[in-house]
Amino acid sequence: MTTEQEIQGAIVVFPDTIEYASPELNHATELISWQMCKFVDYIETLDPELERHEAITLAAAIFQGLPALFESNPELIAEIKIDGHRIRAKRK
């Protein structure tokens, strides 16, 4: 790992462990954060009277229910597995 890559990473402290967050993990975290914000924005378009924290809470409830939704849709699970395979195939 180069010095630049080490600088781009971060130390993450969990209650029971300390881990190194790689630049790839930091980038992925930025991506999901951005998409989650866009999803909350979308929820606010569905119910403009929601306050931001309420829309975030609703989004969290929706995320919590996603596995059950996926499990009831085998085609969606198959697509997720295909996408996962494509991502793994791009590893260096």
N, C-alpha and C positions, 0 to 999 in steps of 0.2 A: 504494500500500500504506500502510495506517495504521501509526502507531507501535506500536499494540497488536499488529497482525499481525507486524510486524518483531520484536517481543519474543518472540512465540510461535514464531518460526522459530529456526533455529540455523545456525551455520556448520559445515559438514562438511568435514574435511580428508582427501583421498584421496592416495595416493602421488604422483599426477601432476597433481592439480588441487585447487582449493578451490571449494566450491559452497555456495550458500545452500539450506538445507532449509526449505521452506515449512511453514506450519502444517498444510496438507493432507497433506504428506508425513509430518510428525511424527505426525499422527492415524492415517494409514494404517499406519505402522510400529507404533504401539501396538496397532492391531487385529490385525495379523498375529502380533505377539508374543503377544498374549493367546490367539489361536486355536492357535498352536504349543504353548503351555503346556498348553492343554486336550487337544491331541492326544497329547502326551507323557503326560499323566495317564491317558488312555485306554489307551495302550500298557502302562502299568504295571498296569492292571486285567487285561490279557490275560496278563501274566507278572509277578505281584507280587514275584517274587524278583529282578527286575532292579533294579540301583541306578539312581539318577536319571541319572547321566551315561551309563549304558548305554542307558537308554530314549531319551535325547536323541540318542545316536549312531544308534540304530535308526530314530528318526524322520527323521534326516538322510538315511539310506540310502533310506527310503521316498520322501521328497521327491525325491531324485535319480532315482528310477525312475518318477516320475509322468509325465514327457513320453512315455516309451515306452508306458505304459498308456493315455494319452490317444490316442496315434497309432493304437492298435489298436481304438479305439472312436469311429467317426465321429460317432455321435449325441452323445457327450459333448463332442467338439470343437465341434459345431454349437451346443450349449447354452452353452458358454463364449463363443463368438462373439456369441451373442444377448445374454448378460449384459454383455459388453463394450460392445456397441452401446447398451444401456440406460444404462450408466454414462456413456458419452460424451454421450448425449442430455441428461443432467442438468447438464452443464457450464453455467456462467453466461456 
